[in-house]
C-alpha cells in the first residue's frame, strides 16, 4: 500500500466515550470543493483514507466518529469533550468504513471516507 501521511481516529463507543486510534503510514487523499446554490456557497471537502488491514476498526461508523490528519494526542474526557477537538476545524466526520480483505495480504486495507 502506498503511504503519504499519518492519521488519528476518534471512535465513539456505545456508552458515548471515545477511543483514540493513531495510525501511522496511511494513504490520505483529500478533495476540496465548494457547492454553489442560490444563497451562496458551501464547502464540500471530503477525505478518502486507506489504512493498514491490521488497524483495529469497527465494521461500520456510529455517525459520531472523527478523523484527523496527523498523529493527535488530544484525550477526550469530561473536562475536554470531543466538541473542543471538532471546534479546532481539522476534524472530519467519518461517513463510511469498509474492509477490503480480498487478495494477498499486501493488497488488503481499510477504506475510510469522511466529510
N, CA, C and O atoms as a MOPAC input file, in Angstrom:
PM7 MOZYME 1SCF
protein

 N      0.84600 1    -1.17600 1     0.00000 1
 C      0.00000 1     0.00000 1     0.00000 1
 C      0.89600 1     1.24600 1     0.00000 1
 O      1.84200 1     1.33300 1     0.78300 1
 N      0.60300 1     2.18200 1    -0.85700 1
 C      1.31000 1     3.45700 1    -0.86500 1
 C      0.89800 1     4.26300 1     0.35900 1
 O     -0.27000 1     4.24800 1     0.74800 1
 N      1.84300 1     4.96100 1     0.96500 1
 C      1.53000 1     5.77100 1     2.14200 1
 C      2.07200 1     7.18100 1     1.95300 1
 O      3.10700 1     7.38400 1     1.31800 1
 N      1.35500 1     8.15400 1     2.51700 1
 C      1.80500 1     9.53900 1     2.42300 1
 C      1.46600 1    10.36600 1     3.66200 1
 O      1.70100 1    11.57400 1     3.67300 1
 N      0.91400 1     9.73500 1     4.70900 1
 C      0.51000 1    10.50300 1     5.89100 1
 C      0.30400 1     9.56900 1     7.08400 1
 O      0.40600 1     8.34800 1     6.97200 1
 N      0.01400 1    10.18400 1     8.21600 1
 C     -0.43900 1     9.50200 1     9.42700 1
 C     -1.81900 1    10.07100 1     9.73900 1
 O     -2.16400 1    11.15300 1     9.26500 1
 N     -2.60600 1     9.35600 1    10.52800 1
 C     -3.92100 1     9.88300 1    10.89600 1
 C     -4.32000 1     9.41300 1    12.28500 1
 O     -3.74900 1     8.46900 1    12.83000 1
 N     -5.31400 1    10.09400 1    12.84300 1
 C     -5.86900 1     9.73800 1    14.14000 1
 C     -7.37500 1     9.66700 1    14.00000 1
 O     -8.00100 1    10.56700 1    13.44000 1
 N     -7.95500 1     8.58700 1    14.51300 1
 C     -9.39800 1     8.41000 1    14.50300 1
 C     -9.90800 1     8.47400 1    15.93500 1
 O     -9.27300 1     7.95400 1    16.85300 1
 N    -11.04000 1     9.10400 1    16.11800 1
 C    -11.73700 1     9.12000 1    17.40000 1
 C    -13.03300 1     8.36100 1    17.17200 1
 O    -13.93500 1     8.84100 1    16.48400 1
 N    -13.11600 1     7.17100 1    17.75700 1
 C    -14.23500 1     6.27000 1    17.53200 1
 C    -15.14300 1     6.26700 1    18.76000 1
 O    -14.68800 1     6.02900 1    19.87900 1
 N    -16.43400 1     6.53300 1    18.53700 1
 C    -17.40500 1     6.61800 1    19.62300 1
 C    -17.81700 1     5.21100 1    20.06200 1
 O    -18.19400 1     4.38000 1    19.23600 1
 N    -17.74300 1     4.96000 1    21.34600 1
 C    -18.18100 1     3.68900 1    21.92100 1
 C    -19.67400 1     3.75200 1    22.21200 1
 O    -20.24600 1     4.84200 1    22.23700 1
 N    -20.32100 1     2.60600 1    22.43300 1
 C    -21.76700 1     2.61000 1    22.73200 1
 C    -22.14300 1     3.42700 1    23.97000 1
 O    -23.25900 1     3.94000 1    24.04900 1
 N    -21.22300 1     3.55700 1    24.94100 1
 C    -21.52900 1     4.32800 1    26.14400 1
 C    -21.29400 1     5.83300 1    25.96500 1
 O    -21.48900 1     6.60000 1    26.90800 1
 N    -20.87700 1     6.26300 1    24.76800 1
 C    -20.67700 1     7.67600 1    24.48300 1
 C    -19.24500 1     8.15800 1    24.69400 1
 O    -18.92600 1     9.29700 1    24.35100 1
 N    -18.38800 1     7.32600 1    25.24400 1
 C    -16.98500 1     7.70600 1    25.39500 1
 C    -16.26200 1     7.48900 1    24.06300 1
 O    -16.79500 1     6.84600 1    23.15800 1
 N    -15.06500 1     8.02200 1    23.95200 1
 C    -14.30400 1     7.93600 1    22.70600 1
 C    -13.00500 1     7.16600 1    22.89100 1
 O    -12.34400 1     7.25100 1    23.92700 1
 N    -12.66100 1     6.41000 1    21.85100 1
 C    -11.38700 1     5.69300 1    21.80400 1
 C    -10.53300 1     6.34800 1    20.72800 1
 O    -10.96200 1     6.49200 1    19.58300 1
 N     -9.32000 1     6.74300 1    21.10600 1
 C     -8.39400 1     7.35400 1    20.15100 1
 C     -7.56500 1     6.25300 1    19.51200 1
 O     -7.00700 1     5.40300 1    20.20600 1
 N     -7.48600 1     6.27300 1    18.18000 1
 C     -6.70600 1     5.29100 1    17.43300 1
 C     -5.77300 1     6.04000 1    16.49900 1
 O     -6.21000 1     6.60100 1    15.49400 1
 N     -4.48600 1     6.05000 1    16.82900 1
 C     -3.47700 1     6.71000 1    15.99800 1
 C     -2.89100 1     5.65900 1    15.06600 1
 O     -2.46500 1     4.59400 1    15.51100 1
 N     -2.87200 1     5.96300 1    13.76600 1
 C     -2.38900 1     5.01800 1    12.76400 1
 C     -1.34000 1     5.71300 1    11.90700 1
 O     -1.59100 1     6.76800 1    11.32500 1
 N     -0.17800 1     5.11200 1    11.84300 1
 C      0.88800 1     5.64100 1    11.00400 1
 C      0.86800 1     4.98500 1     9.63700 1
 O      0.31200 1     3.90000 1     9.46600 1
 N      1.46500 1     5.63800 1     8.68000 1
 C      1.62300 1     5.12400 1     7.32600 1
 C      0.29600 1     4.73900 1     6.68100 1
 O      0.01000 1     3.56100 1     6.46400 1
 N     -0.51100 1     5.76200 1     6.37900 1
 C     -1.77700 1     5.58800 1     5.66900 1
 C     -1.70500 1     6.34000 1     4.34400 1
 O     -0.82100 1     7.17000 1     4.13400 1
 N     -2.64200 1     6.04000 1     3.46000 1
 C     -2.77600 1     6.80000 1     2.22000 1
 C     -3.91600 1     7.79100 1     2.41200 1
 O     -5.05400 1     7.38500 1     2.64800 1
 N     -3.62600 1     9.08600 1     2.31300 1
 C     -4.59500 1    10.16300 1     2.55100 1
 C     -4.82800 1    10.89600 1     1.24100 1
 O     -3.88700 1    11.38700 1     0.61800 1
 N     -6.08600 1    10.96700 1     0.82700 1
 C     -6.45200 1    11.70700 1    -0.38100 1
 C     -7.56400 1    12.67700 1    -0.02100 1
 O     -8.69500 1    12.27300 1     0.25000 1
 N     -7.23300 1    13.95100 1    -0.02200 1
 C     -8.20800 1    14.97800 1     0.31700 1
 C     -8.70400 1    15.70200 1    -0.92000 1
 O     -7.94600 1    15.93200 1    -1.86200 1
 N     -9.97500 1    16.05900 1    -0.91200 1
 C    -10.58800 1    16.78800 1    -2.00900 1
 C    -11.24800 1    18.04100 1    -1.45000 1
 O    -12.05200 1    17.97000 1    -0.52100 1
 N    -10.90600 1    19.16400 1    -2.01300 1
 C    -11.51900 1    20.42600 1    -1.59500 1
 C    -12.48700 1    20.87900 1    -2.67600 1
 O    -12.22100 1    20.73800 1    -3.87000 1
 N    -13.61600 1    21.42600 1    -2.23600 1
 C    -14.58700 1    21.89800 1    -3.20400 1
 C    -15.62700 1    22.79000 1    -2.56200 1
 O    -15.72100 1    22.89000 1    -1.33900 1
 N    -16.40100 1    23.43300 1    -3.41000 1
 C    -17.49000 1    24.28800 1    -2.96400 1
 C    -18.70300 1    24.02800 1    -3.83100 1
 O    -18.59700 1    23.95700 1    -5.05500 1
 N    -19.84300 1    23.88700 1    -3.20300 1
 C    -21.10300 1    23.73100 1    -3.92500 1
 C    -21.80400 1    25.08800 1    -3.93500 1
 O    -22.00600 1    25.70200 1    -2.88700 1
 N    -22.16200 1    25.53800 1    -5.10700 1
 C    -22.84200 1    26.82500 1    -5.23600 1
 C    -24.33900 1    26.61600 1    -5.34400 1
 O    -24.80800 1    25.70900 1    -6.03100 1
 N    -25.08100 1    27.46800 1    -4.65600 1
 C    -26.54200 1    27.43900 1    -4.74100 1
 C    -27.05200 1    28.87300 1    -4.71900 1
 O    -26.25600 1    29.80900 1    -4.78500 1
 N    -28.35600 1    29.06100 1    -4.62900 1
 C    -28.94300 1    30.40100 1    -4.70200 1
 C    -28.50000 1    31.31600 1    -3.56800 1
 O    -28.41200 1    32.53000 1    -3.75500 1
 N    -28.22200 1    30.75500 1    -2.40400 1
 C    -27.88800 1    31.58900 1    -1.25100 1
 C    -26.39100 1    31.73900 1    -1.03000 1
 O    -25.98000 1    32.40300 1    -0.07800 1
 N    -25.57300 1    31.14700 1    -1.87500 1
 C    -24.13300 1    31.27500 1    -1.73000 1
 C    -23.43900 1    29.94700 1    -1.93200 1
 O    -23.91000 1    29.09700 1    -2.68700 1
 N    -22.32200 1    29.77100 1    -1.25800 1
 C    -21.54300 1    28.54500 1    -1.40300 1
 C    -21.39100 1    27.81500 1    -0.08700 1
 O    -21.47400 1    28.41300 1     0.98600 1
 N    -21.16900 1    26.52600 1    -0.18000 1
 C    -20.93400 1    25.69900 1     0.99600 1
 C    -19.75900 1    24.77600 1     0.69700 1
 O    -19.64700 1    24.24100 1    -0.40600 1
 N    -18.89600 1    24.59400 1     1.67100 1
 C    -17.74100 1    23.71400 1     1.49200 1
 C    -18.19700 1    22.26600 1     1.37900 1
 O    -19.06500 1    21.81500 1     2.12600 1
 N    -17.60600 1    21.55100 1     0.44500 1
 C    -17.89900 1    20.12800 1     0.26800 1
 C    -16.58800 1    19.34000 1     0.26400 1
 O    -16.36900 1    18.47300 1    -0.58200 1
 N    -15.72900 1    19.65900 1     1.22000 1
 C    -14.45300 1    18.96500 1     1.34100 1
 C    -14.70700 1    17.52100 1     1.75900 1
 O    -15.62200 1    17.24600 1     2.53500 1
 N    -13.89400 1    16.60100 1     1.24200 1
 C    -14.01900 1    15.20400 1     1.62000 1
 C    -12.64000 1    14.56100 1     1.67000 1
 O    -11.67100 1    15.08700 1     1.12100 1
 N    -12.57100 1    13.41800 1     2.33500 1
 C    -11.31300 1    12.71800 1     2.52700 1
 C    -11.53600 1    11.23200 1     2.29700 1
 O    -12.54900 1    10.66900 1     2.71300 1
 N    -10.57300 1    10.60500 1     1.62800 1
 C    -10.52800 1     9.15100 1     1.47300 1
 C     -9.21100 1     8.69600 1     2.06600 1
 O     -8.15400 1     9.20100 1     1.68700 1
 N     -9.25700 1     7.74300 1     2.99800 1
 C     -8.04900 1     7.25500 1     3.66000 1
 C     -8.01600 1     5.73800 1     3.57200 1
 O     -9.01000 1     5.06900 1     3.85900 1
 N     -6.87500 1     5.19900 1     3.17500 1
 C     -6.63800 1     3.75700 1     3.19300 1
 C     -5.72700 1     3.46300 1     4.36900 1
 O     -4.62700 1     4.00900 1     4.46100 1
 N     -6.18600 1     2.59300 1     5.27900 1
 C     -5.42700 1     2.21600 1     6.45800 1
 C     -4.98900 1     0.76600 1     6.35100 1
 O     -5.63300 1    -0.02100 1     5.65800 1
 N     -3.90500 1     0.39900 1     7.02400 1
 C     -3.47800 1    -0.99900 1     7.00700 1
 C     -4.58300 1    -1.91800 1     7.54200 1
 O     -5.36800 1    -1.51700 1     8.40200 1
 N     -4.63600 1    -3.12800 1     7.03900 1
 C     -5.68400 1    -4.07700 1     7.41600 1
 C     -5.60700 1    -4.44900 1     8.89300 1
 O     -6.61200 1    -4.86900 1     9.46700 1
 N     -4.43600 1    -4.30600 1     9.52500 1
 C     -4.31600 1    -4.67300 1    10.93400 1
 C     -4.78300 1    -3.57400 1    11.89100 1
 O     -4.70000 1    -3.75400 1    13.10600 1
 N     -5.26800 1    -2.44900 1    11.38100 1
 C     -5.82900 1    -1.39700 1    12.23600 1
 C     -7.11700 1    -1.91800 1    12.88200 1
 O     -7.91600 1    -2.58700 1    12.22700 1
 N     -7.31100 1    -1.61300 1    14.15200 1
 C     -8.45200 1    -2.10800 1    14.92400 1
 C     -9.66300 1    -1.19100 1    14.72400 1
 O     -9.95600 1    -0.34600 1    15.57000 1
 N    -10.36600 1    -1.36800 1    13.59300 1
 C    -11.51900 1    -0.53400 1    13.26800 1
 C    -12.81500 1    -1.32800 1    13.38200 1
 O    -12.81000 1    -2.54600 1    13.20100 1
 N    -13.93400 1    -0.64800 1    13.68200 1
 C    -15.22900 1    -1.32300 1    13.65700 1
 C    -15.68200 1    -1.53500 1    12.21100 1
 O    -15.16000 1    -0.89200 1    11.29900 1
 N    -16.62900 1    -2.41200 1    12.00100 1
 C    -17.13900 1    -2.69900 1    10.65600 1
 C    -17.98200 1    -1.55000 1    10.09400 1
 O    -18.13300 1    -1.43900 1     8.87800 1
 N    -18.53400 1    -0.69400 1    10.96300 1
 C    -19.33700 1     0.43600 1    10.49200 1
 C    -19.15100 1     1.61400 1    11.43300 1
 O    -18.68300 1     1.45900 1    12.56100 1
 N    -19.52100 1     2.78500 1    10.95600 1
 C    -19.38300 1     4.00200 1    11.74200 1
 C    -20.62600 1     4.24600 1    12.59300 1
 O    -21.73200 1     3.85300 1    12.22300 1
 N    -20.43100 1     4.89200 1    13.72500 1
 C    -21.54900 1     5.22200 1    14.60700 1
 C    -22.21100 1     6.53700 1    14.20100 1
 O    -23.28100 1     6.87300 1    14.70900 1
 N    -21.58800 1     7.27900 1    13.29600 1
 C    -22.08300 1     8.59900 1    12.93000 1
 C    -21.49900 1     9.70300 1    13.79500 1
 O    -21.68300 1    10.88600 1    13.51000 1
 N    -20.78800 1     9.31100 1    14.86200 1
 C    -20.16000 1    10.27000 1    15.77200 1
 C    -18.65300 1    10.08400 1    15.80100 1
 O    -17.99300 1    10.50400 1    16.75200 1
 N    -18.10400 1     9.46000 1    14.77000 1
 C    -16.67300 1     9.18300 1    14.68800 1
 C    -15.97900 1    10.29000 1    13.90600 1
 O    -16.56400 1    10.87300 1    12.99300 1
 N    -14.72000 1    10.58300 1    14.26900 1
 C    -13.98800 1    11.67600 1    13.64200 1
 C    -12.61100 1    11.21700 1    13.17200 1
 O    -12.03800 1    10.26300 1    13.69900 1
 N    -12.09800 1    11.91900 1    12.16900 1
 C    -10.81800 1    11.60900 1    11.54900 1
 C     -9.99500 1    12.88600 1    11.45200 1
 O    -10.51600 1    13.93200 1    11.06500 1
 N     -8.71200 1    12.80700 1    11.80200 1
 C     -7.79800 1    13.94200 1    11.70300 1
 C     -6.53200 1    13.50400 1    11.00300 1
 O     -6.08700 1    12.36700 1    11.16100 1
 N     -5.95300 1    14.40200 1    10.23300 1
 C     -4.68000 1    14.12000 1     9.58700 1
 C     -3.56700 1    14.34200 1    10.60000 1
 O     -3.56800 1    15.33000 1    11.33500 1
 N     -2.62400 1    13.42000 1    10.63100 1
 C     -1.51300 1    13.50300 1    11.55900 1
 C     -1.81600 1    12.75800 1    12.85300 1
 O     -2.93900 1    12.31600 1    13.09300 1
 N     -0.78400 1    12.63500 1    13.67300 1
 C     -0.92800 1    11.95300 1    14.95300 1
 C     -1.31600 1    12.98200 1    16.00600 1
 O     -0.53900 1    13.88300 1    16.32100 1
 N     -2.50900 1    12.84500 1    16.54200 1
 C     -3.07500 1    13.79900 1    17.50000 1
 C     -3.03100 1    13.18700 1    18.90100 1
 O     -3.31800 1    12.00100 1    19.06400 1
 N     -2.68100 1    13.97300 1    19.89800 1
 C     -2.58600 1    13.47000 1    21.26800 1
 C     -3.74100 1    13.93600 1    22.14600 1
 O     -3.71000 1    13.72700 1    23.35800 1
 N     -4.75500 1    14.56300 1    21.56000 1
 C     -5.91000 1    15.05700 1    22.32000 1
 C     -6.63100 1    13.88300 1    22.96900 1
 O     -7.00500 1    12.93100 1    22.28300 1
 N     -6.82900 1    13.93900 1    24.28400 1
 C     -7.55800 1    12.89900 1    25.00900 1
 C     -8.94900 1    13.41800 1    25.35000 1
 O     -9.08900 1    14.46500 1    25.98200 1
 N     -9.96900 1    12.68800 1    24.93300 1
 C    -11.35500 1    13.06900 1    25.21100 1
 C    -11.68800 1    12.66600 1    26.64300 1
 O    -11.45800 1    11.52600 1    27.04400 1
 N    -12.23000 1    13.60500 1    27.40600 1
 C    -12.62700 1    13.36300 1    28.79600 1
 C    -13.77400 1    14.31600 1    29.11700 1
 O    -14.08700 1    15.19200 1    28.31100 1
 N    -14.40900 1    14.15900 1    30.28700 1
 C    -15.47400 1    15.11900 1    30.64300 1
 C    -14.96500 1    16.56200 1    30.69700 1
 O    -15.71500 1    17.49400 1    30.40700 1
 N    -13.69100 1    16.75000 1    31.06900 1
 C    -13.11800 1    18.09400 1    31.11500 1
 C    -12.74300 1    18.60400 1    29.72300 1
 O    -12.71800 1    19.81200 1    29.49000 1
 N    -12.45200 1    17.68500 1    28.79900 1
 C    -12.09000 1    18.02000 1    27.41400 1
 C    -12.97400 1    17.21800 1    26.46000 1
 O    -12.53600 1    16.20200 1    25.92000 1
 N    -14.20800 1    17.66300 1    26.24800 1
 C    -15.11900 1    16.88400 1    25.39000 1
 C    -14.70100 1    16.93200 1    23.92100 1
 O    -13.87600 1    17.75500 1    23.52200 1
 N    -15.28100 1    16.04100 1    23.12900 1
 C    -14.93900 1    15.92400 1    21.70900 1
 C    -15.24600 1    17.21200 1    20.96000 1
 O    -14.58700 1    17.50700 1    19.96300 1
 N    -16.21900 1    17.98000 1    21.40700 1
 C    -16.55300 1    19.22100 1    20.69800 1
 C    -15.39300 1    20.21100 1    20.70900 1
 O    -15.27600 1    21.02800 1    19.79600 1
 N    -14.53100 1    20.15200 1    21.73000 1
 C    -13.34200 1    21.01100 1    21.75600 1
 C    -12.40100 1    20.67800 1    20.60800 1
 O    -11.78500 1    21.56900 1    20.02100 1
 N    -12.29100 1    19.39500 1    20.29000 1
 C    -11.46000 1    18.96000 1    19.16500 1
 C    -12.08600 1    19.36200 1    17.83600 1
 O    -11.39000 1    19.83600 1    16.93800 1
 N    -13.39000 1    19.17500 1    17.71000 1
 C    -14.09100 1    19.48300 1    16.45700 1
 C    -14.07700 1    20.98200 1    16.17300 1
 O    -14.00300 1    21.38600 1    15.01200 1
 N    -14.14500 1    21.80700 1    17.20600 1
 C    -14.13000 1    23.26900 1    17.03500 1
 C    -12.83000 1    23.77500 1    16.43200 1
 O    -12.80900 1    24.84800 1    15.82900 1
 N    -11.74500 1    23.02300 1    16.58400 1
 C    -10.46900 1    23.44800 1    16.02800 1
 C    -10.48900 1    23.44700 1    14.50200 1
 O     -9.63800 1    24.08100 1    13.87700 1
 N    -11.44500 1    22.74800 1    13.89200 1
 C    -11.64000 1    22.81600 1    12.45500 1
 C    -10.91500 1    21.79900 1    11.61400 1
 O    -11.11700 1    21.77000 1    10.40000 1
 N    -10.08100 1    20.96500 1    12.19400 1
 C     -9.32200 1    19.99600 1    11.42100 1
 C     -9.93500 1    18.60300 1    11.43900 1
 O     -9.37800 1    17.67900 1    10.84600 1
 N    -11.06400 1    18.43600 1    12.10500 1
 C    -11.68200 1    17.11800 1    12.23900 1
 C    -12.73100 1    16.90500 1    11.15000 1
 O    -13.54500 1    17.78500 1    10.86900 1
 N    -12.69400 1    15.73300 1    10.55100 1
 C    -13.68300 1    15.32300 1     9.55600 1
 C    -14.59800 1    14.28600 1    10.18500 1
 O    -14.13500 1    13.44900 1    10.95900 1
 N    -15.88000 1    14.32300 1     9.87000 1
 C    -16.82300 1    13.32000 1    10.34300 1
 C    -16.76500 1    12.10900 1     9.43300 1
 O    -16.92100 1    12.23700 1     8.21800 1
 N    -16.54100 1    10.93100 1    10.00800 1
 C    -16.44500 1     9.70400 1     9.22700 1
 C    -17.82900 1     9.31700 1     8.72500 1
 O    -18.77700 1     9.21100 1     9.50300 1
 N    -17.93400 1     9.10700 1     7.41300 1
 C    -19.21900 1     8.73600 1     6.81000 1
 C    -19.31400 1     7.25900 1     6.47300 1
 O    -20.41500 1     6.71100 1     6.43000 1
 N    -18.18100 1     6.60000 1     6.23100 1
 C    -18.22900 1     5.16700 1     5.93800 1
 C    -16.90200 1     4.50000 1     6.24900 1
 O    -15.83500 1     5.11000 1     6.16900 1
 N    -17.00200 1     3.22700 1     6.60400 1
 C    -15.83100 1     2.38600 1     6.85900 1
 C    -16.05500 1     1.08300 1     6.10200 1
 O    -17.10000 1     0.45000 1     6.25200 1
 N    -15.09000 1     0.68500 1     5.29700 1
 C    -15.21400 1    -0.55800 1     4.52700 1
 C    -13.92000 1    -1.34300 1     4.63300 1
 O    -12.82900 1    -0.77400 1     4.59800 1
 N    -14.05300 1    -2.65000 1     4.76200 1
 C    -12.89200 1    -3.54000 1     4.84300 1
 C    -12.69700 1    -4.20700 1     3.49200 1
 O    -13.60800 1    -4.85900 1     2.98200 1
 N    -11.51400 1    -4.04700 1     2.91000 1
 C    -11.16200 1    -4.65600 1     1.62800 1
 C    -10.11500 1    -5.72000 1     1.92000 1
 O     -8.91900 1    -5.43000 1     1.95400 1
 N    -10.56800 1    -6.95700 1     2.13100 1
 C     -9.66600 1    -8.01600 1     2.57300 1
 C     -9.51200 1    -9.14500 1     1.55800 1
 O     -9.17600 1   -10.26800 1     1.93300 1
 N     -9.75000 1    -8.86700 1     0.30200 1
 C     -9.55100 1    -9.87500 1    -0.74300 1
 C     -8.13300 1    -9.83900 1    -1.27400 1
 O     -7.44900 1    -8.82100 1    -1.16300 1
 N     -7.69400 1   -10.92900 1    -1.84300 1
 C     -6.36000 1   -10.97900 1    -2.44100 1
 C     -5.27000 1   -11.19300 1    -1.42200 1
 O     -5.52700 1   -11.64000 1    -0.30400 1
 N     -4.06200 1   -10.87700 1    -1.80800 1
 C     -2.91200 1   -11.09700 1    -0.93100 1
 C     -2.90600 1   -10.08900 1     0.21500 1
 O     -3.59700 1    -9.07200 1     0.16400 1
 N     -2.12600 1   -10.38100 1     1.23800 1
 C     -2.03400 1    -9.50400 1     2.40600 1
 C     -1.54000 1    -8.10600 1     2.02400 1
 O     -1.90600 1    -7.12500 1     2.67200 1
 N     -0.72200 1    -8.00600 1     0.99300 1
 C     -0.19800 1    -6.71600 1     0.55200 1
 C     -1.31300 1    -5.81500 1     0.00400 1
 O     -1.21300 1    -4.59000 1     0.07900 1
 N     -2.36000 1    -6.41100 1    -0.53800 1
 C     -3.44400 1    -5.64000 1    -1.15300 1
 C     -4.58800 1    -5.32000 1    -0.19700 1
 O     -5.47300 1    -4.54700 1    -0.56500 1
 N     -4.61100 1    -5.86800 1     0.99200 1
 C     -5.73500 1    -5.68200 1     1.91200 1
 C     -5.60600 1    -4.36200 1     2.67900 1
 O     -4.50700 1    -3.95200 1     3.05400 1
 N     -6.74900 1    -3.70600 1     2.90300 1
 C     -6.74700 1    -2.43300 1     3.60600 1
 C     -8.14600 1    -2.08800 1     4.08700 1
 O     -9.12600 1    -2.70900 1     3.67800 1
 N     -8.22900 1    -1.09200 1     4.96100 1
 C     -9.48800 1    -0.47200 1     5.37300 1
 C     -9.65100 1     0.80100 1     4.55700 1
 O     -8.67700 1     1.51100 1     4.30600 1
 N    -10.86900 1     1.08700 1     4.14700 1
 C    -11.16400 1     2.34200 1     3.44700 1
 C    -12.09200 1     3.16100 1     4.32900 1
 O    -13.17300 1     2.70300 1     4.69800 1
 N    -11.66600 1     4.37800 1     4.66600 1
 C    -12.45300 1     5.28200 1     5.49000 1
 C    -12.73300 1     6.53100 1     4.68600 1
 O    -11.81500 1     7.13100 1     4.12600 1
 N    -13.99000 1     6.92900 1     4.62400 1
 C    -14.39700 1     8.16300 1     3.95000 1
 C    -14.96100 1     9.12100 1     4.98000 1
 O    -15.65100 1     8.71200 1     5.91400 1
 N    -14.66400 1    10.39600 1     4.80400 1
 C    -15.10700 1    11.39700 1     5.77000 1
 C    -15.38100 1    12.72800 1     5.07800 1
 O    -14.87400 1    12.99700 1     3.98900 1
 N    -16.19400 1    13.55300 1     5.73400 1
 C    -16.52100 1    14.90000 1     5.24400 1
 C    -16.28300 1    15.90300 1     6.34100 1
 O    -16.49600 1    17.09900 1     6.14100 1

